[in-house]
Amino acid sequence: MTEPKAGAERKAGAEPRAGAEPRAGAQPRAGAGLTAGAEPTEVLGGGGTRPRLGTPRLRTATPLPLLLPALVGLVFLVLPLLALLVRAPWRSLPDQLTSVAVWQALRLSLITATAATAVALVLGVPLAWLLARARFPGRRLVRALVTLPLVLPPVVGGVALLLALGRNGIVGRWLDSAFGVTLPFTTAGVVVAEAFVAMPFLVISVEGTLRAADPRYEEAATTLGASRFTAFRRVTLPMVAPGVAAGAVLAWARALGEFGATITFAGNFPGRTQTMPLSVYLALQSDPAAAIALSLVLLAVSIAVLAGLRDRWMAAS
């Protein structure tokens, strides 16, 4: 008998023998190995498989018991904002926003919110670094205390500030007798109240960014002779700059909208402590059109903050 010549082709339609190994380097045919409902896969060099990259996600149908409450929740959140836009006095809006009272409240709010954000940056960034990098007993307790103003009612925060920094407060008594500094019912008191409620937003943002950053860059800088502070200033701070900026924007927006702690600790004096939220509350009783105009300004600021942070908060979508 004669042996078949090497490389001779098989007959058309002939199936390979059971257990035959594919030739080295052979590529699977398009769609080979797929069954109904199975995900597309690609063959690895060692004979294994993995899901094919770029496979579109399967769309799942939303259950009706989840869809209805979701729609109701959406309407519940959006309807008040739409009502504010519908009932806004658009024709008289320029006159409302250029009135003396509104301009005073707007100017004071911008100044105090910016000053409170500066205080939060000076104090909050080192605090965030301490929580993210240092190891010390009671760190979890410190973190809980730092984030407490997020859930603390603002009025309670104002009362606490009075007990601490008021004329008869624990520290305020010493400030008044030694330096003649009185914080309650002053513009500086507004800054203190806004910084108290806004700084946790910055601390949380910066701490999360620091935890995501690789600490080995700081260690490399210290091994090359840089001090810890120099490594923080020249290496760490540029790496976490986006997180610091995001936290600063959040803190500024929170300070701009602060009401409870401000009215409790600093009062409601036009031109001195009456910020925009306080002016909205006061105008709602006598001039609803002015209250709506100020509310539209605060709404526009909130939308601008969300638009500026969309890459940070919506990256997972």
Kinemage of the C-alpha trace (Angstrom):
@kinemage 1
@onewidth
@group {chain A} dominant
@subgroup {mainchain}
@vectorlist {calphas} color= white
{ca met a 1} P 0.000 0.000 0.000
{ca thr a 2} L 1.162 3.490 -0.702
{ca glu a 3} L 1.074 6.183 1.990
{ca pro a 4} L -0.755 9.457 1.225
{ca lys a 5} L 1.522 12.214 0.243
{ca ala a 6} L 2.348 14.840 2.905
{ca gly a 7} L 0.144 17.897 2.645
{ca ala a 8} L -2.513 16.138 0.574
{ca glu a 9} L -5.903 17.774 1.013
{ca arg a 10} L -8.814 15.911 2.549
{ca lys a 11} L -11.854 15.192 0.515
{ca ala a 12} L -14.449 17.918 0.321
{ca gly a 13} L -16.875 17.694 3.226
{ca ala a 14} L -14.703 15.210 5.190
{ca glu a 15} L -14.843 15.728 8.968
{ca pro a 16} L -11.659 15.614 11.060
{ca arg a 17} L -11.185 12.607 13.294
{ca ala a 18} L -12.440 12.735 16.893
{ca gly a 19} L -9.844 14.148 19.232
{ca ala a 20} L -7.745 15.618 16.442
{ca glu a 21} L -5.809 18.714 17.561
{ca pro a 22} L -6.019 21.893 15.515
{ca arg a 23} L -2.935 22.933 13.648
{ca ala a 24} L -0.566 25.351 15.414
{ca gly a 25} L -1.433 28.938 14.675
{ca ala a 26} L -4.781 28.075 13.146
{ca gln a 27} L -7.426 30.741 13.762
{ca pro a 28} L -10.972 29.764 14.727
{ca arg a 29} L -13.645 30.508 12.194
{ca ala a 30} L -15.866 33.540 12.757
{ca gly a 31} L -18.684 32.574 15.038
{ca ala a 32} L -17.167 29.150 15.760
{ca gly a 33} L -18.008 27.683 19.163
{ca leu a 34} L -21.002 29.950 19.700
{ca thr a 35} L -24.294 28.567 20.793
{ca ala a 36} L -27.620 30.272 21.214
{ca gly a 37} L -27.470 32.684 24.140
{ca ala a 38} L -23.704 32.195 24.746
{ca glu a 39} L -21.336 35.143 24.978
{ca pro a 40} L -18.767 35.542 22.151
{ca thr a 41} L -15.339 34.282 23.143
{ca glu a 42} L -11.862 34.279 21.669
{ca val a 43} L -9.280 31.494 21.876
{ca leu a 44} L -6.062 32.182 23.780
{ca gly a 45} L -2.649 30.835 22.808
{ca gly a 46} L -2.710 28.129 25.507
{ca gly a 47} L -6.026 26.743 24.357
{ca gly a 48} L -8.197 28.646 26.883
{ca thr a 49} L -10.884 31.166 26.112
{ca arg a 50} L -11.975 34.554 27.402
{ca pro a 51} L -14.912 36.862 26.664
{ca arg a 52} L -14.378 38.835 23.515
{ca leu a 53} L -13.538 42.473 24.268
{ca gly a 54} L -16.001 45.057 23.132
{ca thr a 55} L -18.982 42.764 23.557
{ca pro a 56} L -22.117 44.936 23.971
{ca arg a 57} L -23.908 44.628 27.268
{ca leu a 58} L -27.220 42.850 27.283
{ca arg a 59} L -30.202 45.051 27.988
{ca thr a 60} L -32.430 43.746 30.717
{ca ala a 61} L -36.091 44.573 31.025
{ca thr a 62} L -36.994 46.738 34.028
{ca pro a 63} L -39.501 45.048 36.344
{ca leu a 64} L -42.735 46.970 36.694
{ca pro a 65} L -42.592 47.004 40.548
{ca leu a 66} L -39.284 48.873 40.246
{ca leu a 67} L -40.188 51.101 37.307
{ca leu a 68} L -43.245 52.733 38.871
{ca pro a 69} L -41.572 53.828 42.152
{ca ala a 70} L -38.568 55.037 40.160
{ca leu a 71} L -40.768 57.251 37.982
{ca val a 72} L -42.625 58.579 41.018
{ca gly a 73} L -39.310 59.388 42.695
{ca leu a 74} L -38.082 61.184 39.594
{ca val a 75} L -41.233 63.292 39.417
{ca phe a 76} L -40.986 63.999 43.151
{ca leu a 77} L -37.473 65.411 42.738
{ca val a 78} L -37.950 67.277 39.469
{ca leu a 79} L -41.452 68.726 39.920
{ca pro a 80} L -40.509 71.390 42.538
{ca leu a 81} L -37.674 72.617 40.336
{ca leu a 82} L -39.992 72.835 37.341
{ca ala a 83} L -42.520 74.736 39.442
{ca leu a 84} L -39.791 77.215 40.371
{ca leu a 85} L -39.007 77.786 36.709
{ca val a 86} L -42.658 78.036 35.659
{ca arg a 87} L -43.661 80.498 38.395
{ca ala a 88} L -40.545 82.662 38.048
{ca pro a 89} L -41.201 86.359 37.275
{ca trp a 90} L -39.119 86.366 34.112
{ca arg a 91} L -40.223 89.854 32.999
{ca ser a 92} L -39.331 91.514 36.272
{ca leu a 93} L -36.323 89.288 36.956
{ca pro a 94} L -33.675 91.871 35.914
{ca asp a 95} L -35.223 94.471 38.222
{ca gln a 96} L -35.399 91.966 41.072
{ca leu a 97} L -31.763 90.940 40.730
{ca thr a 98} L -30.534 94.533 40.552
{ca ser a 99} L -32.347 95.738 43.660
{ca val a 100} L -30.226 96.940 46.568
{ca ala a 101} L -31.302 94.227 49.001
{ca val a 102} L -30.737 91.389 46.558
{ca trp a 103} L -27.377 92.764 45.468
{ca gln a 104} L -26.221 93.112 49.081
{ca ala a 105} L -27.192 89.533 49.875
{ca leu a 106} L -25.590 88.228 46.669
{ca arg a 107} L -22.364 90.130 47.233
{ca leu a 108} L -22.108 89.066 50.864
{ca ser a 109} L -22.817 85.443 49.980
{ca leu a 110} L -20.106 85.349 47.332
{ca ile a 111} L -17.540 86.948 49.647
{ca thr a 112} L -18.283 84.774 52.676
{ca ala a 113} L -18.543 81.541 50.673
{ca thr a 114} L -15.172 82.227 49.032
{ca ala a 115} L -13.583 83.059 52.384
{ca ala a 116} L -15.064 79.935 53.978
{ca thr a 117} L -13.692 77.836 51.112
{ca ala a 118} L -10.241 79.349 51.661
{ca val a 119} L -10.433 78.433 55.356
{ca ala a 120} L -11.541 74.926 54.421
{ca leu a 121} L -8.592 74.561 52.040
{ca val a 122} L -6.018 75.728 54.578
{ca leu a 123} L -7.338 73.464 57.322
{ca gly a 124} L -9.006 70.645 55.398
{ca val a 125} L -6.223 69.550 53.031
{ca pro a 126} L -3.737 68.804 55.861
{ca leu a 127} L -6.526 67.068 57.787
{ca ala a 128} L -7.335 64.916 54.756
{ca trp a 129} L -3.649 64.001 54.394
{ca leu a 130} L -3.525 63.039 58.076
{ca leu a 131} L -6.532 60.740 57.706
{ca ala a 132} L -5.255 59.176 54.478
{ca arg a 133} L -1.540 58.744 55.216
{ca ala a 134} L -0.891 58.777 58.972
{ca arg a 135} L -1.460 55.825 61.297
{ca phe a 136} L -2.448 56.736 64.841
{ca pro a 137} L -4.787 55.391 67.528
{ca gly a 138} L -8.363 56.597 67.201
{ca arg a 139} L -8.151 57.462 63.511
{ca arg a 140} L -11.624 56.064 62.854
{ca leu a 141} L -13.040 58.191 65.652
{ca val a 142} L -11.358 61.274 64.215
{ca arg a 143} L -12.811 60.531 60.782
{ca ala a 144} L -16.271 60.112 62.288
{ca leu a 145} L -15.964 63.453 64.095
{ca val a 146} L -14.799 65.169 60.911
{ca thr a 147} L -17.767 63.896 58.931
{ca leu a 148} L -20.266 64.583 61.727
{ca pro a 149} L -21.254 68.049 60.388
{ca leu a 150} L -22.535 66.316 57.246
{ca val a 151} L -25.372 64.689 59.185
{ca leu a 152} L -25.645 67.168 62.036
{ca pro a 153} L -28.663 69.513 61.746
{ca pro a 154} L -27.290 72.957 60.801
{ca val a 155} L -29.185 74.652 63.635
{ca val a 156} L -27.499 72.322 66.114
{ca gly a 157} L -24.180 73.258 64.540
{ca gly a 158} L -24.987 76.941 65.086
{ca val a 159} L -25.822 76.320 68.742
{ca ala a 160} L -22.559 74.397 69.161
{ca leu a 161} L -20.634 77.288 67.607
{ca leu a 162} L -22.290 79.697 70.039
{ca leu a 163} L -21.300 77.540 72.995
{ca ala a 164} L -17.734 77.305 71.725
{ca leu a 165} L -17.064 80.720 70.142
{ca gly a 166} L -19.717 82.970 71.675
{ca arg a 167} L -18.894 85.684 74.192
{ca asn a 168} L -19.524 83.236 77.005
{ca gly a 169} L -18.268 80.222 75.066
{ca ile a 170} L -15.366 77.983 75.922
{ca val a 171} L -12.983 79.666 73.467
{ca gly a 172} L -14.985 82.812 72.687
{ca arg a 173} L -14.656 84.116 76.234
{ca trp a 174} L -10.873 83.949 75.956
{ca leu a 175} L -10.905 85.568 72.494
{ca asp a 176} L -13.034 88.439 73.795
{ca ser a 177} L -10.973 89.101 76.931
{ca ala a 178} L -7.515 88.636 75.403
{ca phe a 179} L -7.929 90.041 71.878
{ca gly a 180} L -11.296 91.760 71.878
{ca val a 181} L -12.497 89.461 69.080
{ca thr a 182} L -16.216 88.743 68.931
{ca leu a 183} L -17.407 86.364 66.238
{ca pro a 184} L -21.178 85.932 66.726
{ca phe a 185} L -23.464 88.250 64.707
{ca thr a 186} L -20.605 89.487 62.519
{ca thr a 187} L -19.493 88.852 58.949
{ca ala a 188} L -16.579 86.825 60.302
{ca gly a 189} L -19.133 84.724 62.152
{ca val a 190} L -20.826 83.954 58.824
{ca val a 191} L -17.501 82.732 57.448
{ca val a 192} L -16.937 80.545 60.517
{ca ala a 193} L -20.428 79.022 60.308
{ca glu a 194} L -20.110 78.312 56.582
{ca ala a 195} L -16.637 76.813 56.971
{ca phe a 196} L -17.889 74.554 59.762
{ca val a 197} L -20.557 72.950 57.588
{ca ala a 198} L -18.609 73.017 54.281
{ca met a 199} L -15.157 71.733 55.239
{ca pro a 200} L -16.179 68.041 55.590
{ca phe a 201} L -17.059 67.975 51.881
{ca leu a 202} L -13.530 69.022 50.999
{ca val a 203} L -11.919 66.633 53.500
{ca ile a 204} L -13.825 63.628 52.157
{ca ser a 205} L -13.012 64.479 48.536
{ca val a 206} L -9.292 65.049 49.155
{ca glu a 207} L -8.956 61.999 51.404
{ca gly a 208} L -10.467 59.759 48.739
{ca thr a 209} L -8.093 61.169 46.132
{ca leu a 210} L -5.110 60.672 48.438
{ca arg a 211} L -6.054 57.050 49.068
{ca ala a 212} L -6.222 56.449 45.313
{ca ala a 213} L -2.802 58.074 44.734
{ca asp a 214} L 0.296 55.870 44.928
{ca pro a 215} L 2.295 56.727 48.092
{ca arg a 216} L 5.476 55.309 46.580
{ca tyr a 217} L 6.102 58.599 44.783
{ca glu a 218} L 6.287 60.356 48.138
{ca glu a 219} L 8.608 57.666 49.495
{ca ala a 220} L 10.853 58.018 46.464
{ca ala a 221} L 11.044 61.776 46.986
{ca thr a 222} L 12.005 61.335 50.648
{ca thr a 223} L 14.721 58.814 49.767
{ca leu a 224} L 16.183 61.404 47.383
{ca gly a 225} L 16.564 63.868 50.244
{ca ala a 226} L 13.275 65.782 50.212
{ca ser a 227} L 11.500 66.454 53.477
{ca arg a 228} L 7.996 65.200 54.115
{ca phe a 229} L 6.531 68.656 53.598
{ca thr a 230} L 8.532 69.168 50.389
{ca ala a 231} L 7.347 65.802 49.071
{ca phe a 232} L 3.765 66.772 49.892
{ca arg a 233} L 4.110 70.183 48.246
{ca arg a 234} L 6.034 69.133 45.137
{ca val a 235} L 4.790 65.581 44.551
{ca thr a 236} L 1.556 64.781 46.375
{ca leu a 237} L -0.298 68.051 45.952
{ca pro a 238} L 0.037 68.152 42.136
{ca met a 239} L -1.201 64.537 41.951
{ca val a 240} L -4.322 65.225 44.016
{ca ala a 241} L -5.021 68.664 42.537
{ca pro a 242} L -8.201 67.496 40.715
{ca gly a 243} L -9.605 66.095 43.971
{ca val a 244} L -8.735 69.298 45.804
{ca ala a 245} L -10.445 71.371 43.115
{ca ala a 246} L -13.556 69.189 43.219
{ca gly a 247} L -13.698 69.373 47.008
{ca ala a 248} L -13.241 73.136 46.930
{ca val a 249} L -16.127 73.546 44.489
{ca leu a 250} L -18.372 71.358 46.644
{ca ala a 251} L -17.392 73.263 49.776
{ca trp a 252} L -18.035 76.592 48.076
{ca ala a 253} L -21.480 75.513 46.891
{ca arg a 254} L -22.356 74.184 50.353
{ca ala a 255} L -21.177 77.398 51.989
{ca leu a 256} L -23.191 79.484 49.544
{ca gly a 257} L -26.387 77.641 50.460
{ca glu a 258} L -25.867 77.475 54.223
{ca phe a 259} L -28.819 78.701 56.299
{ca gly a 260} L -29.309 77.082 59.710
{ca ala a 261} L -25.874 77.528 61.281
{ca thr a 262} L -25.563 81.030 59.836
{ca ile a 263} L -28.831 82.401 61.202
{ca thr a 264} L -28.191 80.780 64.593
{ca phe a 265} L -24.585 81.880 65.031
{ca ala a 266} L -24.427 85.100 62.987
{ca gly a 267} L -28.007 86.368 62.890
{ca asn a 268} L -29.835 88.016 60.005
{ca phe a 269} L -28.636 91.596 59.664
{ca pro a 270} L -28.930 93.110 56.149
{ca gly a 271} L -25.590 94.048 54.658
{ca arg a 272} L -23.629 92.340 57.456
{ca thr a 273} L -24.818 88.770 57.949
{ca gln a 274} L -27.829 88.381 55.640
{ca thr a 275} L -26.713 85.945 52.955
{ca met a 276} L -28.777 84.756 50.009
{ca pro a 277} L -30.553 81.862 51.765
{ca leu a 278} L -31.473 84.163 54.640
{ca ser a 279} L -32.663 86.798 52.181
{ca val a 280} L -34.830 84.187 50.430
{ca tyr a 281} L -36.435 83.235 53.742
{ca leu a 282} L -37.086 86.874 54.641
{ca ala a 283} L -38.328 87.894 51.189
{ca leu a 284} L -40.721 84.950 51.023
{ca gln a 285} L -42.807 86.616 53.742
{ca ser a 286} L -43.031 90.053 52.122
{ca asp a 287} L -41.859 89.868 48.484
{ca pro a 288} L -42.286 86.401 46.929
{ca ala a 289} L -40.996 87.608 43.535
{ca ala a 290} L -37.652 88.547 45.073
{ca ala a 291} L -37.514 85.205 46.878
{ca ile a 292} L -38.055 83.359 43.590
{ca ala a 293} L -35.400 85.464 41.872
{ca leu a 294} L -32.824 84.635 44.529
{ca ser a 295} L -33.843 80.992 44.429
{ca leu a 296} L -33.196 80.947 40.684
{ca val a 297} L -29.702 82.284 41.281
{ca leu a 298} L -28.977 79.529 43.805
{ca leu a 299} L -30.452 76.954 41.408
{ca ala a 300} L -28.199 78.193 38.601
{ca val a 301} L -25.162 77.929 40.880
{ca ser a 302} L -26.091 74.361 41.825
{ca ile a 303} L -26.486 73.353 38.173
{ca ala a 304} L -23.138 74.957 37.347
{ca val a 305} L -21.463 72.978 40.145
{ca leu a 306} L -22.944 69.708 38.874
{ca ala a 307} L -21.887 70.536 35.329
{ca gly a 308} L -18.353 71.281 36.479
{ca leu a 309} L -18.109 68.007 38.407
{ca arg a 310} L -19.800 65.758 35.842
{ca asp a 311} L -16.535 64.002 34.917
{ca arg a 312} L -15.924 63.134 38.578
{ca trp a 313} L -19.389 62.063 39.737
{ca met a 314} L -20.656 60.566 36.491
{ca ala a 315} L -17.552 58.635 35.436
{ca ala a 316} L -19.186 55.316 36.383
{ca ser a 317} L -22.196 55.814 34.109
